[in-house]
């Protein structure tokens, strides 16, 4: 067990269910097996777009479910928390922002709220925190999410739109890290099939979420995810290798798809 020390990395996501998919499972476990003290916070409102975070900042709304995984892996949830309260709860190293998935490929929806939320985070933390932009993923080809209509119900169209918008996000907010979960998922789809979701848009509870966690791990720590030391029970060795390679390729090339080839080890399970 880690005590909280000076080298503890503290990361807060201001997000929705897509940040829940990415940081609340598996990321802490990988940090733990590699001896990296990590504290994770997630400010959650289901489906929240940047515009809602911006409204909540302006009115100091205590509207979030604040999920926190402390250094020893213990998870707590506090309801009705404001962004200000969470920002002041820890000396965060990183704060992550993202757009809601239906709007993730529509850059015009980023402009005003992203600038506003970024400036607020910067002012509350005294400019001491580093910013992350979390690039999210395209839907399954069979997704029935109404927001899929924004992209002609086409996964490739949605993926390309997210890439264009996430590449431009830096013009609005000087972020220190881009976490390319969207490209990692798209990379993995070249090896594991074009879904990787549980309902057409939220990630598969095991391999989907593990790919996103591997991407966060490498983006934060600068080394590949330790999939030989830790993988979820329901993720096969081959899937774990795909997850690691998909994440690594995405960190190297965050805005384009890399084909992932890992030897078949029997039928890929769920």
BELHU-V791671 format. One record per residue. N is the residue number from 1. RES is the residue in one small letter. PSI is psi in whole degrees, 0 to 359 (999 if undefined). Layout:
# BELHU-V791671
N:RES:PSI
N:RES:PSI
This chain:
# BELHU-V791671
1:x:137
2:x:137
3:x:155
4:x:122
5:x:178
6:x:333
7:x:9
8:x:129
9:x:129
10:x:120
11:x:127
12:x:125
13:x:133
14:x:107
15:x:225
16:x:206
17:x:339
18:x:332
19:x:327
20:x:313
21:x:324
22:x:324
23:x:347
24:x:350
25:x:143
26:x:327
27:x:314
28:x:319
29:x:319
30:x:321
31:x:319
32:x:317
33:x:344
34:x:10
35:x:30
36:x:111
37:x:123
38:x:133
39:x:128
40:x:133
41:x:146
42:x:119
43:x:112
44:x:128
45:x:123
46:x:129
47:x:8
48:x:122
49:x:169
50:x:323
51:x:326
52:x:319
53:x:320
54:x:317
55:x:318
56:x:328
57:x:313
58:x:327
59:x:6
60:x:44
61:x:130
62:x:75
63:x:0
64:x:151
65:x:116
66:x:103
67:x:133
68:x:130
69:x:111
70:x:181
71:x:329
72:x:9
73:x:0
74:x:132
75:x:133
76:x:152
77:x:128
78:x:126
79:x:162
80:x:59
81:x:142
82:x:163
83:x:318
84:x:313
85:x:316
86:x:319
87:x:327
88:x:356
89:x:329
90:x:164
91:x:81
92:x:139
93:x:320
94:x:143
95:x:129
96:x:138
97:x:156
98:x:162
99:x:154
100:x:147
101:x:320
102:x:337
103:x:3
104:x:338
105:x:17
106:x:91
107:x:327
108:x:336
109:x:348
110:x:325
111:x:296
112:x:310
113:x:323
114:x:316
115:x:316
116:x:313
117:x:318
118:x:312
119:x:323
120:x:311
121:x:315
122:x:318
123:x:319
124:x:326
125:x:5
126:x:28
127:x:14
128:x:351
129:x:147
130:x:144
131:x:145
132:x:137
133:x:124
134:x:111
135:x:119
136:x:183
137:x:160
138:x:156
139:x:166
140:x:148
141:x:334
142:x:12
143:x:139
144:x:9
145:x:131
146:x:330
147:x:346
148:x:336
149:x:334
150:x:340
151:x:30
152:x:29
153:x:42
154:x:122
155:x:317
156:x:321
157:x:317
158:x:315
159:x:312
160:x:322
161:x:319
162:x:320
163:x:314
164:x:313
165:x:318
166:x:331
167:x:329
168:x:347
169:x:329
170:x:339
171:x:344
172:x:331
173:x:123
174:x:74
175:x:150
176:x:332
177:x:139
178:x:130
179:x:107
180:x:59
181:x:323
182:x:317
183:x:324
184:x:316
185:x:316
186:x:322
187:x:311
188:x:330
189:x:337
190:x:339
191:x:331
192:x:7
193:x:161
194:x:17
195:x:272
196:x:18
197:x:169
198:x:346
199:x:17
200:x:342
201:x:318
202:x:147
203:x:147
204:x:136
205:x:337
206:x:279
207:x:321
208:x:308
209:x:327
210:x:321
211:x:313
212:x:318
213:x:320
214:x:323
215:x:317
216:x:317
217:x:308
218:x:323
219:x:322
220:x:320
221:x:351
222:x:21
223:x:156
224:x:151
225:x:137
226:x:66
227:x:343
228:x:339
229:x:333
230:x:129
231:x:150
232:x:150
233:x:320
234:x:4
235:x:124
236:x:166
237:x:318
238:x:314
239:x:320
240:x:320
241:x:319
242:x:316
243:x:313
244:x:314
245:x:322
246:x:319
247:x:315
248:x:315
249:x:323
250:x:320
251:x:322
252:x:318
253:x:86
254:x:348
255:x:12
256:x:154
257:x:137
258:x:128
259:x:132
260:x:126
261:x:110
262:x:136
263:x:135
264:x:137
265:x:67
266:x:188
267:x:136
268:x:123
269:x:181
270:x:999
